[in-house]
Amino acid sequence: MTRAGGRVVKPASLAAWGGYSGYFADPDGHLWEVAHNPGFPIDVHGNTRLG
C-alpha cells in the first residue's frame, strides 16, 4: 500500500473490543479502517449475521 502512494495512519493494534484495527490513507488522502474481529460469527458460506 505504501509503495502505491498510501500511508499508514495508525498501525494495526489490539482494540478494546477484542479484535484488531488500523487506519491508512489512500493516495488521494481518503482514510480507511481495516478491522478484524476473531469472535465474529461467519457461516460456512462466508456470510455474517448481525442481531
mmCIF entry with sequence, helices, sheets and N, C-alpha, C, O atoms, coordinates in Angstrom:
data_MODEL
# 
_entry.id   MODEL 
# 
_entity.id                         1 
_entity.type                       polymer 
_entity.pdbx_number_of_molecules   1 
# 
_entity_poly.entity_id                      1 
_entity_poly.type                           'polypeptide(L)' 
_entity_poly.nstd_linkage                   no 
_entity_poly.nstd_monomer                   no 
_entity_poly.pdbx_seq_one_letter_code       MTRAGGRVVKPASLAAWGGYSGYFADPDGHLWEVAHNPGFPIDVHGNTRLG 
_entity_poly.pdbx_seq_one_letter_code_can   MTRAGGRVVKPASLAAWGGYSGYFADPDGHLWEVAHNPGFPIDVHGNTRLG 
_entity_poly.pdbx_strand_id                 A 
# 
loop_
_entity_poly_seq.entity_id 
_entity_poly_seq.num 
_entity_poly_seq.mon_id 
_entity_poly_seq.hetero 
1 1  MET n 
1 2  THR n 
1 3  ARG n 
1 4  ALA n 
1 5  GLY n 
1 6  GLY n 
1 7  ARG n 
1 8  VAL n 
1 9  VAL n 
1 10 LYS n 
1 11 PRO n 
1 12 ALA n 
1 13 SER n 
1 14 LEU n 
1 15 ALA n 
1 16 ALA n 
1 17 TRP n 
1 18 GLY n 
1 19 GLY n 
1 20 TYR n 
1 21 SER n 
1 22 GLY n 
1 23 TYR n 
1 24 PHE n 
1 25 ALA n 
1 26 ASP n 
1 27 PRO n 
1 28 ASP n 
1 29 GLY n 
1 30 HIS n 
1 31 LEU n 
1 32 TRP n 
1 33 GLU n 
1 34 VAL n 
1 35 ALA n 
1 36 HIS n 
1 37 ASN n 
1 38 PRO n 
1 39 GLY n 
1 40 PHE n 
1 41 PRO n 
1 42 ILE n 
1 43 ASP n 
1 44 VAL n 
1 45 HIS n 
1 46 GLY n 
1 47 ASN n 
1 48 THR n 
1 49 ARG n 
1 50 LEU n 
1 51 GLY n 
# 
_struct_asym.id          A 
_struct_asym.entity_id   1 
# 
_struct_conf.conf_type_id            HELX_P 
_struct_conf.id                      HELX_P1 
_struct_conf.pdbx_PDB_helix_id       AA1 
_struct_conf.beg_label_comp_id       THR 
_struct_conf.beg_label_asym_id       A 
_struct_conf.beg_label_seq_id        2 
_struct_conf.pdbx_beg_PDB_ins_code   ? 
_struct_conf.end_label_comp_id       ALA 
_struct_conf.end_label_asym_id       A 
_struct_conf.end_label_seq_id        4 
_struct_conf.pdbx_end_PDB_ins_code   ? 
_struct_conf.beg_auth_comp_id        THR 
_struct_conf.beg_auth_asym_id        A 
_struct_conf.beg_auth_seq_id         2 
_struct_conf.end_auth_comp_id        ALA 
_struct_conf.end_auth_asym_id        A 
_struct_conf.end_auth_seq_id         4 
_struct_conf.pdbx_PDB_helix_class    5 
_struct_conf.details                 ? 
_struct_conf.pdbx_PDB_helix_length   3 
# 
_struct_conf_type.id          HELX_P 
_struct_conf_type.criteria    ? 
_struct_conf_type.reference   ? 
# 
_struct_sheet.id               AA1 
_struct_sheet.type             ? 
_struct_sheet.number_strands   3 
_struct_sheet.details          ? 
# 
loop_
_struct_sheet_order.sheet_id 
_struct_sheet_order.range_id_1 
_struct_sheet_order.range_id_2 
_struct_sheet_order.offset 
_struct_sheet_order.sense 
AA1 1 2 ? anti-parallel 
AA1 2 3 ? anti-parallel 
# 
loop_
_struct_sheet_range.sheet_id 
_struct_sheet_range.id 
_struct_sheet_range.beg_label_comp_id 
_struct_sheet_range.beg_label_asym_id 
_struct_sheet_range.beg_label_seq_id 
_struct_sheet_range.pdbx_beg_PDB_ins_code 
_struct_sheet_range.end_label_comp_id 
_struct_sheet_range.end_label_asym_id 
_struct_sheet_range.end_label_seq_id 
_struct_sheet_range.pdbx_end_PDB_ins_code 
_struct_sheet_range.beg_auth_comp_id 
_struct_sheet_range.beg_auth_asym_id 
_struct_sheet_range.beg_auth_seq_id 
_struct_sheet_range.end_auth_comp_id 
_struct_sheet_range.end_auth_asym_id 
_struct_sheet_range.end_auth_seq_id 
AA1 1 ARG A 7  ? LEU A 14 ? ARG A 7  LEU A 14 
AA1 2 TYR A 20 ? ALA A 25 ? TYR A 20 ALA A 25 
AA1 3 LEU A 31 ? HIS A 36 ? LEU A 31 HIS A 36 
# 
loop_
_atom_site.group_PDB 
_atom_site.id 
_atom_site.type_symbol 
_atom_site.label_atom_id 
_atom_site.label_alt_id 
_atom_site.label_comp_id 
_atom_site.label_asym_id 
_atom_site.label_entity_id 
_atom_site.label_seq_id 
_atom_site.pdbx_PDB_ins_code 
_atom_site.Cartn_x 
_atom_site.Cartn_y 
_atom_site.Cartn_z 
_atom_site.occupancy 
_atom_site.B_iso_or_equiv 
_atom_site.pdbx_formal_charge 
_atom_site.auth_seq_id 
_atom_site.auth_comp_id 
_atom_site.auth_asym_id 
_atom_site.auth_atom_id 
_atom_site.pdbx_PDB_model_num 
ATOM 1   N N  . MET A 1 1  ? 0.825   -1.169  0.000  1.00 0.00 ? 1  MET A N  1 
ATOM 2   C CA . MET A 1 1  ? 0.000   0.000   0.000  1.00 0.00 ? 1  MET A CA 1 
ATOM 3   C C  . MET A 1 1  ? 0.880   1.248   0.000  1.00 0.00 ? 1  MET A C  1 
ATOM 4   O O  . MET A 1 1  ? 0.607   2.187   -0.748 1.00 0.00 ? 1  MET A O  1 
ATOM 5   N N  . THR A 1 2  ? 1.918   1.279   0.811  1.00 0.00 ? 2  THR A N  1 
ATOM 6   C CA . THR A 1 2  ? 2.778   2.462   0.835  1.00 0.00 ? 2  THR A CA 1 
ATOM 7   C C  . THR A 1 2  ? 3.550   2.616   -0.477 1.00 0.00 ? 2  THR A C  1 
ATOM 8   O O  . THR A 1 2  ? 3.826   3.737   -0.906 1.00 0.00 ? 2  THR A O  1 
ATOM 9   N N  . ARG A 1 3  ? 3.897   1.506   -1.110 1.00 0.00 ? 3  ARG A N  1 
ATOM 10  C CA . ARG A 1 3  ? 4.600   1.600   -2.397 1.00 0.00 ? 3  ARG A CA 1 
ATOM 11  C C  . ARG A 1 3  ? 3.710   2.195   -3.475 1.00 0.00 ? 3  ARG A C  1 
ATOM 12  O O  . ARG A 1 3  ? 4.212   2.724   -4.467 1.00 0.00 ? 3  ARG A O  1 
ATOM 13  N N  . ALA A 1 4  ? 2.391   2.116   -3.296 1.00 0.00 ? 4  ALA A N  1 
ATOM 14  C CA . ALA A 1 4  ? 1.440   2.661   -4.269 1.00 0.00 ? 4  ALA A CA 1 
ATOM 15  C C  . ALA A 1 4  ? 1.071   4.108   -3.953 1.00 0.00 ? 4  ALA A C  1 
ATOM 16  O O  . ALA A 1 4  ? 0.254   4.701   -4.657 1.00 0.00 ? 4  ALA A O  1 
ATOM 17  N N  . GLY A 1 5  ? 1.664   4.685   -2.901 1.00 0.00 ? 5  GLY A N  1 
ATOM 18  C CA . GLY A 1 5  ? 1.405   6.082   -2.584 1.00 0.00 ? 5  GLY A CA 1 
ATOM 19  C C  . GLY A 1 5  ? 0.543   6.324   -1.366 1.00 0.00 ? 5  GLY A C  1 
ATOM 20  O O  . GLY A 1 5  ? 0.293   7.475   -1.008 1.00 0.00 ? 5  GLY A O  1 
ATOM 21  N N  . GLY A 1 6  ? 0.082   5.265   -0.721 1.00 0.00 ? 6  GLY A N  1 
ATOM 22  C CA . GLY A 1 6  ? -0.702  5.429   0.508  1.00 0.00 ? 6  GLY A CA 1 
ATOM 23  C C  . GLY A 1 6  ? 0.222   5.578   1.711  1.00 0.00 ? 6  GLY A C  1 
ATOM 24  O O  . GLY A 1 6  ? 1.444   5.508   1.585  1.00 0.00 ? 6  GLY A O  1 
ATOM 25  N N  . ARG A 1 7  ? -0.379  5.781   2.870  1.00 0.00 ? 7  ARG A N  1 
ATOM 26  C CA . ARG A 1 7  ? 0.435   5.868   4.084  1.00 0.00 ? 7  ARG A CA 1 
ATOM 27  C C  . ARG A 1 7  ? -0.329  5.284   5.266  1.00 0.00 ? 7  ARG A C  1 
ATOM 28  O O  . ARG A 1 7  ? -1.553  5.388   5.351  1.00 0.00 ? 7  ARG A O  1 
ATOM 29  N N  . VAL A 1 8  ? 0.413   4.677   6.162  1.00 0.00 ? 8  VAL A N  1 
ATOM 30  C CA . VAL A 1 8  ? -0.169  4.134   7.380  1.00 0.00 ? 8  VAL A CA 1 
ATOM 31  C C  . VAL A 1 8  ? -0.430  5.296   8.327  1.00 0.00 ? 8  VAL A C  1 
ATOM 32  O O  . VAL A 1 8  ? 0.480   6.069   8.625  1.00 0.00 ? 8  VAL A O  1 
ATOM 33  N N  . VAL A 1 9  ? -1.661  5.426   8.800  1.00 0.00 ? 9  VAL A N  1 
ATOM 34  C CA . VAL A 1 9  ? -2.034  6.483   9.740  1.00 0.00 ? 9  VAL A CA 1 
ATOM 35  C C  . VAL A 1 9  ? -1.924  5.962   11.168 1.00 0.00 ? 9  VAL A C  1 
ATOM 36  O O  . VAL A 1 9  ? -1.381  6.637   12.043 1.00 0.00 ? 9  VAL A O  1 
ATOM 37  N N  . LYS A 1 10 ? -2.440  4.761   11.398 1.00 0.00 ? 10 LYS A N  1 
ATOM 38  C CA . LYS A 1 10 ? -2.347  4.106   12.714 1.00 0.00 ? 10 LYS A CA 1 
ATOM 39  C C  . LYS A 1 10 ? -2.131  2.623   12.459 1.00 0.00 ? 10 LYS A C  1 
ATOM 40  O O  . LYS A 1 10 ? -3.024  1.958   11.935 1.00 0.00 ? 10 LYS A O  1 
ATOM 41  N N  . PRO A 1 11 ? -0.966  2.088   12.816 1.00 0.00 ? 11 PRO A N  1 
ATOM 42  C CA . PRO A 1 11 ? -0.726  0.665   12.586 1.00 0.00 ? 11 PRO A CA 1 
ATOM 43  C C  . PRO A 1 11 ? -1.758  -0.194  13.316 1.00 0.00 ? 11 PRO A C  1 
ATOM 44  O O  . PRO A 1 11 ? -2.308  0.215   14.338 1.00 0.00 ? 11 PRO A O  1 
ATOM 45  N N  . ALA A 1 12 ? -2.009  -1.368  12.788 1.00 0.00 ? 12 ALA A N  1 
ATOM 46  C CA . ALA A 1 12 ? -2.958  -2.288  13.419 1.00 0.00 ? 12 ALA A CA 1 
ATOM 47  C C  . ALA A 1 12 ? -2.527  -2.587  14.845 1.00 0.00 ? 12 ALA A C  1 
ATOM 48  O O  . ALA A 1 12 ? -1.349  -2.811  15.124 1.00 0.00 ? 12 ALA A O  1 
ATOM 49  N N  . SER A 1 13 ? -3.505  -2.587  15.739 1.00 0.00 ? 13 SER A N  1 
ATOM 50  C CA . SER A 1 13 ? -3.236  -2.887  17.142 1.00 0.00 ? 13 SER A CA 1 
ATOM 51  C C  . SER A 1 13 ? -4.476  -3.503  17.773 1.00 0.00 ? 13 SER A C  1 
ATOM 52  O O  . SER A 1 13 ? -5.572  -3.437  17.216 1.00 0.00 ? 13 SER A O  1 
ATOM 53  N N  . LEU A 1 14 ? -4.288  -4.098  18.936 1.00 0.00 ? 14 LEU A N  1 
ATOM 54  C CA . LEU A 1 14 ? -5.389  -4.718  19.661 1.00 0.00 ? 14 LEU A CA 1 
ATOM 55  C C  . LEU A 1 14 ? -6.381  -3.641  20.076 1.00 0.00 ? 14 LEU A C  1 
ATOM 56  O O  . LEU A 1 14 ? -6.000  -2.628  20.662 1.00 0.00 ? 14 LEU A O  1 
ATOM 57  N N  . ALA A 1 15 ? -7.657  -3.864  19.770 1.00 0.00 ? 15 ALA A N  1 
ATOM 58  C CA . ALA A 1 15 ? -8.716  -2.902  20.099 1.00 0.00 ? 15 ALA A CA 1 
ATOM 59  C C  . ALA A 1 15 ? -9.391  -3.292  21.410 1.00 0.00 ? 15 ALA A C  1 
ATOM 60  O O  . ALA A 1 15 ? -9.282  -4.435  21.854 1.00 0.00 ? 15 ALA A O  1 
ATOM 61  N N  . ALA A 1 16 ? -10.082 -2.349  22.022 1.00 0.00 ? 16 ALA A N  1 
ATOM 62  C CA . ALA A 1 16 ? -10.757 -2.572  23.302 1.00 0.00 ? 16 ALA A CA 1 
ATOM 63  C C  . ALA A 1 16 ? -11.822 -3.656  23.200 1.00 0.00 ? 16 ALA A C  1 
ATOM 64  O O  . ALA A 1 16 ? -12.146 -4.294  24.202 1.00 0.00 ? 16 ALA A O  1 
ATOM 65  N N  . TRP A 1 17 ? -12.375 -3.877  22.004 1.00 0.00 ? 17 TRP A N  1 
ATOM 66  C CA . TRP A 1 17 ? -13.446 -4.860  21.823 1.00 0.00 ? 17 TRP A CA 1 
ATOM 67  C C  . TRP A 1 17 ? -12.912 -6.260  21.521 1.00 0.00 ? 17 TRP A C  1 
ATOM 68  O O  . TRP A 1 17 ? -13.695 -7.162  21.227 1.00 0.00 ? 17 TRP A O  1 
ATOM 69  N N  . GLY A 1 18 ? -11.599 -6.456  21.589 1.00 0.00 ? 18 GLY A N  1 
ATOM 70  C CA . GLY A 1 18 ? -11.021 -7.787  21.453 1.00 0.00 ? 18 GLY A CA 1 
ATOM 71  C C  . GLY A 1 18 ? -10.513 -8.153  20.075 1.00 0.00 ? 18 GLY A C  1 
ATOM 72  O O  . GLY A 1 18 ? -9.971  -9.241  19.887 1.00 0.00 ? 18 GLY A O  1 
ATOM 73  N N  . GLY A 1 19 ? -10.676 -7.274  19.119 1.00 0.00 ? 19 GLY A N  1 
ATOM 74  C CA . GLY A 1 19 ? -10.175 -7.518  17.768 1.00 0.00 ? 19 GLY A CA 1 
ATOM 75  C C  . GLY A 1 19 ? -8.968  -6.643  17.492 1.00 0.00 ? 19 GLY A C  1 
ATOM 76  O O  . GLY A 1 19 ? -8.278  -6.205  18.413 1.00 0.00 ? 19 GLY A O  1 
ATOM 77  N N  . TYR A 1 20 ? -8.725  -6.396  16.234 1.00 0.00 ? 20 TYR A N  1 
ATOM 78  C CA . TYR A 1 20 ? -7.604  -5.566  15.807 1.00 0.00 ? 20 TYR A CA 1 
ATOM 79  C C  . TYR A 1 20 ? -8.111  -4.546  14.804 1.00 0.00 ? 20 TYR A C  1 
ATOM 80  O O  . TYR A 1 20 ? -9.012  -4.839  14.018 1.00 0.00 ? 20 TYR A O  1 
ATOM 81  N N  . SER A 1 21 ? -7.542  -3.359  14.825 1.00 0.00 ? 21 SER A N  1 
ATOM 82  C CA . SER A 1 21 ? -7.897  -2.365  13.817 1.00 0.00 ? 21 SER A CA 1 
ATOM 83  C C  . SER A 1 21 ? -6.718  -1.439  13.567 1.00 0.00 ? 21 SER A C  1 
ATOM 84  O O  . SER A 1 21 ? -5.849  -1.260  14.421 1.00 0.00 ? 21 SER A O  1 
ATOM 85  N N  . GLY A 1 22 ? -6.711  -0.859  12.380 1.00 0.00 ? 22 GLY A N  1 
ATOM 86  C CA . GLY A 1 22 ? -5.697  0.098   11.992 1.00 0.00 ? 22 GLY A CA 1 
ATOM 87  C C  . GLY A 1 22 ? -6.261  0.995   10.905 1.00 0.00 ? 22 GLY A C  1 
ATOM 88  O O  . GLY A 1 22 ? -7.323  0.714   10.349 1.00 0.00 ? 22 GLY A O  1 
ATOM 89  N N  . TYR A 1 23 ? -5.555  2.067   10.604 1.00 0.00 ? 23 TYR A N  1 
ATOM 90  C CA . TYR A 1 23 ? -6.032  3.043   9.622  1.00 0.00 ? 23 TYR A CA 1 
ATOM 91  C C  . TYR A 1 23 ? -4.935  3.360   8.619  1.00 0.00 ? 23 TYR A C  1 
ATOM 92  O O  . TYR A 1 23 ? -3.752  3.400   8.957  1.00 0.00 ? 23 TYR A O  1 
ATOM 93  N N  . PHE A 1 24 ? -5.351  3.584   7.384  1.00 0.00 ? 24 PHE A N  1 
ATOM 94  C CA . PHE A 1 24 ? -4.418  4.061   6.374  1.00 0.00 ? 24 PHE A CA 1 
ATOM 95  C C  . PHE A 1 24 ? -5.104  5.103   5.508  1.00 0.00 ? 24 PHE A C  1 
ATOM 96  O O  . PHE A 1 24 ? -6.333  5.176   5.468  1.00 0.00 ? 24 PHE A O  1 
ATOM 97  N N  . ALA A 1 25 ? -4.315  5.900   4.823  1.00 0.00 ? 25 ALA A N  1 
ATOM 98  C CA . ALA A 1 25 ? -4.816  6.885   3.866  1.00 0.00 ? 25 ALA A CA 1 
ATOM 99  C C  . ALA A 1 25 ? -4.407  6.421   2.475  1.00 0.00 ? 25 ALA A C  1 
ATOM 100 O O  . ALA A 1 25 ? -3.253  6.056   2.252  1.00 0.00 ? 25 ALA A O  1 
ATOM 101 N N  . ASP A 1 26 ? -5.354  6.434   1.543  1.00 0.00 ? 26 ASP A N  1 
ATOM 102 C CA . ASP A 1 26 ? -5.035  6.049   0.172  1.00 0.00 ? 26 ASP A CA 1 
ATOM 103 C C  . ASP A 1 26 ? -4.293  7.203   -0.509 1.00 0.00 ? 26 ASP A C  1 
ATOM 104 O O  . ASP A 1 26 ? -4.154  8.272   0.085  1.00 0.00 ? 26 ASP A O  1 
ATOM 105 N N  . PRO A 1 27 ? -3.814  7.010   -1.745 1.00 0.00 ? 27 PRO A N  1 
ATOM 106 C CA . PRO A 1 27 ? -3.051  8.068   -2.412 1.00 0.00 ? 27 PRO A CA 1 
ATOM 107 C C  . PRO A 1 27 ? -3.794  9.397   -2.557 1.00 0.00 ? 27 PRO A C  1 
ATOM 108 O O  . PRO A 1 27 ? -3.159  10.440  -2.707 1.00 0.00 ? 27 PRO A O  1 
ATOM 109 N N  . ASP A 1 28 ? -5.142  9.376   -2.514 1.00 0.00 ? 28 ASP A N  1 
ATOM 110 C CA . ASP A 1 28 ? -5.920  10.612  -2.597 1.00 0.00 ? 28 ASP A CA 1 
ATOM 111 C C  . ASP A 1 28 ? -6.174  11.234  -1.229 1.00 0.00 ? 28 ASP A C  1 
ATOM 112 O O  . ASP A 1 28 ? -6.803  12.288  -1.136 1.00 0.00 ? 28 ASP A O  1 
ATOM 113 N N  . GLY A 1 29 ? -5.688  10.589  -0.163 1.00 0.00 ? 29 GLY A N  1 
ATOM 114 C CA . GLY A 1 29 ? -5.854  11.126  1.180  1.00 0.00 ? 29 GLY A CA 1 
ATOM 115 C C  . GLY A 1 29 ? -7.083  10.636  1.924  1.00 0.00 ? 29 GLY A C  1 
ATOM 116 O O  . GLY A 1 29 ? -7.312  11.042  3.063  1.00 0.00 ? 29 GLY A O  1 
ATOM 117 N N  . HIS A 1 30 ? -7.886  9.767   1.304  1.00 0.00 ? 30 HIS A N  1 
ATOM 118 C CA . HIS A 1 30 ? -9.075  9.233   1.978  1.00 0.00 ? 30 HIS A CA 1 
ATOM 119 C C  . HIS A 1 30 ? -8.654  8.232   3.046  1.00 0.00 ? 30 HIS A C  1 
ATOM 120 O O  . HIS A 1 30 ? -7.797  7.383   2.804  1.00 0.00 ? 30 HIS A O  1 
ATOM 121 N N  . LEU A 1 31 ? -9.255  8.333   4.222  1.00 0.00 ? 31 LEU A N  1 
ATOM 122 C CA . LEU A 1 31 ? -8.924  7.437   5.322  1.00 0.00 ? 31 LEU A CA 1 
ATOM 123 C C  . LEU A 1 31 ? -9.747  6.161   5.253  1.00 0.00 ? 31 LEU A C  1 
ATOM 124 O O  . LEU A 1 31 ? -10.929 6.190   4.911  1.00 0.00 ? 31 LEU A O  1 
ATOM 125 N N  . TRP A 1 32 ? -9.117  5.049   5.578  1.00 0.00 ? 32 TRP A N  1 
ATOM 126 C CA . TRP A 1 32 ? -9.751  3.733   5.592  1.00 0.00 ? 32 TRP A CA 1 
ATOM 127 C C  . TRP A 1 32 ? -9.396  3.036   6.894  1.00 0.00 ? 32 TRP A C  1 
ATOM 128 O O  . TRP A 1 32 ? -8.281  3.163   7.402  1.00 0.00 ? 32 TRP A O  1 
ATOM 129 N N  . GLU A 1 33 ? -10.367 2.295   7.427  1.00 0.00 ? 33 GLU A N  1 
ATOM 130 C CA . GLU A 1 33 ? -10.096 1.460   8.594  1.00 0.00 ? 33 GLU A CA 1 
ATOM 131 C C  . GLU A 1 33 ? -10.130 0.005   8.152  1.00 0.00 ? 33 GLU A C  1 
ATOM 132 O O  . GLU A 1 33 ? -11.013 -0.405  7.398  1.00 0.00 ? 33 GLU A O  1 
ATOM 133 N N  . VAL A 1 34 ? -9.173  -0.762  8.621  1.00 0.00 ? 34 VAL A N  1 
ATOM 134 C CA . VAL A 1 34 ? -9.169  -2.206  8.414  1.00 0.00 ? 34 VAL A CA 1 
ATOM 135 C C  . VAL A 1 34 ? -9.313  -2.823  9.792  1.00 0.00 ? 34 VAL A C  1 
ATOM 136 O O  . VAL A 1 34 ? -8.536  -2.521  10.697 1.00 0.00 ? 34 VAL A O  1 
ATOM 137 N N  . ALA A 1 35 ? -10.312 -3.691  9.955  1.00 0.00 ? 35 ALA A N  1 
ATOM 138 C CA . ALA A 1 35 ? -10.571 -4.289  11.264 1.00 0.00 ? 35 ALA A CA 1 
ATOM 139 C C  . ALA A 1 35 ? -10.775 -5.792  11.125 1.00 0.00 ? 35 ALA A C  1 
ATOM 140 O O  . ALA A 1 35 ? -11.239 -6.291  10.099 1.00 0.00 ? 35 ALA A O  1 
ATOM 141 N N  . HIS A 1 36 ? -10.414 -6.493  12.191 1.00 0.00 ? 36 HIS A N  1 
ATOM 142 C CA . HIS A 1 36 ? -10.618 -7.946  12.257 1.00 0.00 ? 36 HIS A CA 1 
ATOM 143 C C  . HIS A 1 36 ? -11.125 -8.291  13.644 1.00 0.00 ? 36 HIS A C  1 
ATOM 144 O O  . HIS A 1 36 ? -10.529 -7.904  14.649 1.00 0.00 ? 36 HIS A O  1 
ATOM 145 N N  . ASN A 1 37 ? -12.226 -9.019  13.690 1.00 0.00 ? 37 ASN A N  1 
ATOM 146 C CA . ASN A 1 37 ? -12.776 -9.475  14.966 1.00 0.00 ? 37 ASN A CA 1 
ATOM 147 C C  . ASN A 1 37 ? -12.758 -10.996 14.948 1.00 0.00 ? 37 ASN A C  1 
ATOM 148 O O  . ASN A 1 37 ? -13.578 -11.607 14.263 1.00 0.00 ? 37 ASN A O  1 
ATOM 149 N N  . PRO A 1 38 ? -11.842 -11.624 15.684 1.00 0.00 ? 38 PRO A N  1 
ATOM 150 C CA . PRO A 1 38 ? -11.749 -13.084 15.650 1.00 0.00 ? 38 PRO A CA 1 
ATOM 151 C C  . PRO A 1 38 ? -12.985 -13.781 16.215 1.00 0.00 ? 38 PRO A C  1 
ATOM 152 O O  . PRO A 1 38 ? -13.176 -14.972 15.969 1.00 0.00 ? 38 PRO A O  1 
ATOM 153 N N  . GLY A 1 39 ? -13.830 -13.068 16.967 1.00 0.00 ? 39 GLY A N  1 
ATOM 154 C CA . GLY A 1 39 ? -15.028 -13.666 17.531 1.00 0.00 ? 39 GLY A CA 1 
ATOM 155 C C  . GLY A 1 39 ? -16.278 -13.444 16.705 1.00 0.00 ? 39 GLY A C  1 
ATOM 156 O O  . GLY A 1 39 ? -17.364 -13.844 17.124 1.00 0.00 ? 39 GLY A O  1 
ATOM 157 N N  . PHE A 1 40 ? -16.158 -12.815 15.539 1.00 0.00 ? 40 PHE A N  1 
ATOM 158 C CA . PHE A 1 40 ? -17.304 -12.502 14.693 1.00 0.00 ? 40 PHE A CA 1 
ATOM 159 C C  . PHE A 1 40 ? -17.796 -13.770 14.013 1.00 0.00 ? 40 PHE A C  1 
ATOM 160 O O  . PHE A 1 40 ? -17.005 -14.457 13.366 1.00 0.00 ? 40 PHE A O  1 
ATOM 161 N N  . PRO A 1 41 ? -19.078 -14.102 14.138 1.00 0.00 ? 41 PRO A N  1 
ATOM 162 C CA . PRO A 1 41 ? -19.570 -15.357 13.559 1.00 0.00 ? 41 PRO A CA 1 
ATOM 163 C C  . PRO A 1 41 ? -19.669 -15.296 12.029 1.00 0.00 ? 41 PRO A C  1 
ATOM 164 O O  . PRO A 1 41 ? -20.271 -14.379 11.469 1.00 0.00 ? 41 PRO A O  1 
ATOM 165 N N  . ILE A 1 42 ? -19.073 -16.278 11.377 1.00 0.00 ? 42 ILE A N  1 
ATOM 166 C CA . ILE A 1 42 ? -19.133 -16.401 9.917  1.00 0.00 ? 42 ILE A CA 1 
ATOM 167 C C  . ILE A 1 42 ? -19.594 -17.825 9.614  1.00 0.00 ? 42 ILE A C  1 
ATOM 168 O O  . ILE A 1 42 ? -19.020 -18.789 10.121 1.00 0.00 ? 42 ILE A O  1 
ATOM 169 N N  . ASP A 1 43 ? -20.645 -17.955 8.776  1.00 0.00 ? 43 ASP A N  1 
ATOM 170 C CA . ASP A 1 43 ? -21.159 -19.296 8.483  1.00 0.00 ? 43 ASP A CA 1 
ATOM 171 C C  . ASP A 1 43 ? -20.334 -19.981 7.390  1.00 0.00 ? 43 ASP A C  1 
ATOM 172 O O  . ASP A 1 43 ? -19.369 -19.408 6.883  1.00 0.00 ? 43 ASP A O  1 
ATOM 173 N N  . VAL A 1 44 ? -20.715 -21.196 7.036  1.00 0.00 ? 44 VAL A N  1 
ATOM 174 C CA . VAL A 1 44 ? -19.956 -21.985 6.065  1.00 0.00 ? 44 VAL A CA 1 
ATOM 175 C C  . VAL A 1 44 ? -19.945 -21.363 4.671  1.00 0.00 ? 44 VAL A C  1 
ATOM 176 O O  . VAL A 1 44 ? -19.121 -21.736 3.836  1.00 0.00 ? 44 VAL A O  1 
ATOM 177 N N  . HIS A 1 45 ? -20.855 -20.415 4.409  1.00 0.00 ? 45 HIS A N  1 
ATOM 178 C CA . HIS A 1 45 ? -20.916 -19.733 3.114  1.00 0.00 ? 45 HIS A CA 1 
ATOM 179 C C  . HIS A 1 45 ? -20.157 -18.406 3.129  1.00 0.00 ? 45 HIS A C  1 
ATOM 180 O O  . HIS A 1 45 ? -20.126 -17.697 2.124  1.00 0.00 ? 45 HIS A O  1 
ATOM 181 N N  . GLY A 1 46 ? -19.544 -18.071 4.269  1.00 0.00 ? 46 GLY A N  1 
ATOM 182 C CA . GLY A 1 46 ? -18.806 -16.818 4.383  1.00 0.00 ? 46 GLY A CA 1 
ATOM 183 C C  . GLY A 1 46 ? -19.667 -15.630 4.741  1.00 0.00 ? 46 GLY A C  1 
ATOM 184 O O  . GLY A 1 46 ? -19.193 -14.495 4.687  1.00 0.00 ? 46 GLY A O  1 
ATOM 185 N N  . ASN A 1 47 ? -20.920 -15.855 5.106  1.00 0.00 ? 47 ASN A N  1 
ATOM 186 C CA . ASN A 1 47 ? -21.844 -14.777 5.465  1.00 0.00 ? 47 ASN A CA 1 
ATOM 187 C C  . ASN A 1 47 ? -21.788 -14.483 6.959  1.00 0.00 ? 47 ASN A C  1 
ATOM 188 O O  . ASN A 1 47 ? -21.478 -15.357 7.768  1.00 0.00 ? 47 ASN A O  1 
ATOM 189 N N  . THR A 1 48 ? -22.089 -13.250 7.304  1.00 0.00 ? 48 THR A N  1 
ATOM 190 C CA . THR A 1 48 ? -22.194 -12.864 8.707  1.00 0.00 ? 48 THR A CA 1 
ATOM 191 C C  . THR A 1 48 ? -23.651 -12.564 9.032  1.00 0.00 ? 48 THR A C  1 
ATOM 192 O O  . THR A 1 48 ? -24.451 -12.242 8.154  1.00 0.00 ? 48 THR A O  1 
ATOM 193 N N  . ARG A 1 49 ? -23.968 -12.675 10.293 1.00 0.00 ? 49 ARG A N  1 
ATOM 194 C CA . ARG A 1 49 ? -25.334 -12.376 10.714 1.00 0.00 ? 49 ARG A CA 1 
ATOM 195 C C  . ARG A 1 49 ? -25.264 -11.451 11.916 1.00 0.00 ? 49 ARG A C  1 
ATOM 196 O O  . ARG A 1 49 ? -24.661 -11.783 12.937 1.00 0.00 ? 49 ARG A O  1 
ATOM 197 N N  . LEU A 1 50 ? -25.883 -10.299 11.785 1.00 0.00 ? 50 LEU A N  1 
ATOM 198 C CA . LEU A 1 50 ? -25.910 -9.320  12.871 1.00 0.00 ? 50 LEU A CA 1 
ATOM 199 C C  . LEU A 1 50 ? -27.280 -9.343  13.516 1.00 0.00 ? 50 LEU A C  1 
ATOM 200 O O  . LEU A 1 50 ? -28.299 -9.396  12.828 1.00 0.00 ? 50 LEU A O  1 
ATOM 201 N N  . GLY A 1 51 ? -27.303 -9.303  14.833 1.00 0.00 ? 51 GLY A N  1 
ATOM 202 C CA . GLY A 1 51 ? -28.563 -9.225  15.568 1.00 0.00 ? 51 GLY A CA 1 
ATOM 203 C C  . GLY A 1 51 ? -29.218 -10.500 15.657 1.00 0.00 ? 51 GLY A C  1 
ATOM 204 O O  . GLY A 1 51 ? -30.294 -10.602 16.248 1.00 0.00 ? 51 GLY A O  1 
# 
